Amino acid sequence: MTIKSFRLKYLVVLSLGLQAAAQELHVDKLVFDGTFGNGLEFDVDAVPFIHQVANDIDANASVYRVAIIGAGAAGASAALSLVRTHANLSGSDAQPPSPLLVSVFEASDRIGGRAKTAVLPPPSPDCQLPSIQLSESCRENSVTVELGASMFVTINKHLMDAVARYNLTLTSKDKTPSAIRDEPSLPKYPDLGIYDGTSVFFAADTEDTWRFVWQAAWRWGILGPWRARSLSLAAADKFGKSYTLEQDSALGFRNIKDFLVRGLGLDSKVLTQTAREYFLENGVAEGFLDEFVEAATRVNYGQNLDCNAIAALICLVAAFVPGDSVVGGNHLIYEHMLAESGASLFLKSRVAEIAKQSDKKYKLTSSDGKDLGTFDDVILAVPGNSAAKDIKFIDIAHEPKILDFVHLHVTFVTGTLSHTFFNVQSAELLPSAILTTRAAGPTFNSIGVRHRFINDAHNTTITKIFSSEKLDEVVIANMYSRIVRVDRFEWDAYPVLNAWSEDQDYLVVLDENVDANGGVYHVNGFEAGFSTMESETVASANVVQLVVNSWRH
């Protein structure tokens, strides 16, 4: 069997790998038994086995081996970037002296990392059964929802290019009757509201740009929103420089601060100042910060304005640039990337140890004591808390720094929101997405409609609630006038993005062989600054360039 025989089958199968991912996801209520949801099926003949060498590589050849730990956005994009770069360098002095074999080790039984989906049934009483008992109609009308990594913006080049290359459908282009967008037969709901614990004090339709600008100016004035917008778009423009650096083979930064400041030209203050300090210094009024910017950081990162400035700037980009997602789940992007790369994929293979050998190669051992092989390069593509806590490093120069993570509760409620709970005059005026200010307290960070069931007499929706604590049943009962079902999930979602000290930094290169090829690299150290799917793909490209640079030496 060759690596090229790797096949993907998109089935309606709920990923129970959610329960065993590198970022543990705890399921409070899971009605389905694993027989549907969008995911992968790997048959025995299509999955490479431990130590297998593909038939199209001579078993006696000296193979250059690279191990990638993690099959999320960082790992999948690293695999594809590495294989493409190797192919493009064929015949040059930068090519390693042998064929390239990439092996990806994933602790869970699924691809996608924190891009995770669940499939929820329609609200009909006969659909609230274990999936094996569901009718064909219930299955056909089930809804795929993202648990995390829900959206990317249309200026994210890597993700948008992948969507086009793999012919995936964006939510904004979905023409099915069950799409999340409002149907002509439904009332036109405001798409954004901000709640302060007492009422929704601001509601707007952001698709009507001029009306939204007028409403924002009426409440916060013109200068504050304009300055915040200018700062965030300027940061996004600087981040876009990474694509030019990648094209010019000018990536390869050894630490995160150097990448962001010297490489992209960002002011170091975006790392060392809190968001509040940075925006106030740049003339953004306190009122807009407290009521709008902080609402954005709460929904995106579960943190207030004591987070670092670059995280808040990235959050605001989504307020000013169209966002989108993939129908069926964003994880489909990474499944396709791994399939295109031809990498050998090992699911349910948790790496517990990386040990440098006397020949300067790196031996990997699994959590159950299996020898996973010896490799020339190792790319860690797992979050800082997993890499630092779960893997033992032997004779490696540096270990990745431990990052504290925000533990997030994600609650899906199928039912009817109560407009009176939010002090909104009618159901038609209840916004589709409601953010919260710090004044709203810790009950929940945000609530958003992920699906509206059309031709439904009860105006039934599936709403997604982010909260730092498990939502109390009494609170949920008060928030909804009708509840069909509640599905709960919790997981470590993203790093705590504190402002850095002046001398703080995060290494990309954990180990290297000065007089030979090979090293250990950590992609996800980038997350100490900010965390997005696109930034993980860029961080992977940076690591791949470091690997290529070592080949030149």
C-alpha positions, 0 to 999 in steps of 0.5 A: 500500500502506498501513502497515496492510498489514504482515503477520506470518506465523509460520513454522518458520524459523531466524532467520539474522538472529542472525548480523547483529544489532546485538549480534553473535551468532557461531554455532559450530555451526549444523546447520540451514540456515535453513528452520525456527525461529520467526520472521517472513516478510516478503513484498515487498508487505508491507514498506515501502520506503525513503522510502515514505509510506503511502497513508492519509497524503496525500503532500503533507501535512506529515508528522511523522516519527520514526525508531526505531533498533532493533527489540528490546524497546525499539524495538518498545515505543517504536513502539507507545507513540508511535503510541498516545499520538499517537492519544490526544492527537488534538485536544489542544494536545499533538498535533504539527501533522501526521500521524505517520509512524514508521519503525523501522530494524533492522540485522539481518533479524529483530525481537526484539533480544536475545530470540532463539531457535534450533530444535533437533531431537529426539535421534533419529539420523535427525534429526541432518541438515540441515533440508532432509533432515529428516522431518516427524516430526523437524520436528514434534518440534523444540524452540524454545529461547531464547538470551537474554532467557529469562524475565520475571516475572509482575509485569512489567505491560507484558509480561504485558499484551502476552501477553494482548492478543496471545493468546500462550501462556505456558510455564506454561500450555502443555499440549503433551506436549513442554512443559518441565515434568515430566510425570506419567510422569517422576520429580520433579526438584528445580528448583533446585540450587547447585554449588560446584565439588565438589558440589550442596550445596543442592537444592530444589523452589521450587514447594513454598514452605514446604519451600523456606523450611525448607531455606533457613532450615536452611542460612542461617538465617531473617534473611538470606533474609528480609531479602534477600527484603524488599529485593528485593520493595521494589525491585520495588514501587518499580519498579512505580511507573513504571506509575502515572507512565506512566498519569499522563503523569508520566514524561519524566525526562532522565537515568537517576539522576533516573528511578530516585531521584526518579521511583521513590523508590529509594535512590541507594545501590542504584546507588553501592554494590556488591551486597555492600556494600549487602546487608551494610549491610542485615544480610544474612549473608555466607554467604547472599550468597556461596552464594545471591545471588551465584549469582543474579547469575552466572546473570542477569548473568554477574557476581559481587557486585561488580555494583551493588546494584539489579542484584542486587535485580532478580535476586532478584525472580525467586527470589521471584516466578513467572517465565514465557516465551512459547511459541515465543519471547519475540520474538513479543511484539515482532513483535506490538507492531510489527505493531500500531503500523503502523510502517514497518519496514526490516530489514537497515538499519544506521544509521551516521550521525545528522546535525543539519540546518540546519532542525533535523531529523535526517538518517539515513545507512545503513552502505552510504551510503544516505540513510534520510530526514530526521526530526523525532525520533530514538529510539535503541533499541540497546544503549550499546555499539552506539549509541556505537561504530557510529553517528557523531553530527554536530552532536548535543549529546551522544553516548551513553556507551559501556557495556562488555558481558559477552561470553557463551557459550551452549551447548546440549547434547542428551544426558544429564547425568552426576549423578556429575559433580555428586556427586549420588546419582542422576539423579532427584536432579539439579536442573533448574537448577544455579547456581554460586558463585564457588568453582566457578570460571569453567568455567560460570555455570549449567546448566539443563534447557530440555526433557525428551524424554518416553518416552526411554530415555536420559532425554535433555534439552536443557540450556542452559549459560552461561559466560564462556569457550567450554566445552572439549570435554573438560569437556562430555564429563565433564559428560554421560554421553551426548551427541547434539549440541552447539550453541554461540552467543556474543554481548554479552549485557548491560552490565557493571553496576558500581557508579556513582560519586556524580556518574555518570549517563546521559543520555536526551536527547542533543539537543533543539530548545529553540524547536521540536519534535524531539530525539534520545533514547537508551532503552538508557542505562537499562541502565547500572543494570540490564537486563531486557526489562520495564525496556526497555519502561518506558524507552521509555515515558519517552522517548515522554513526553519526545517528547510534552512537546516537542510541548507546547512 
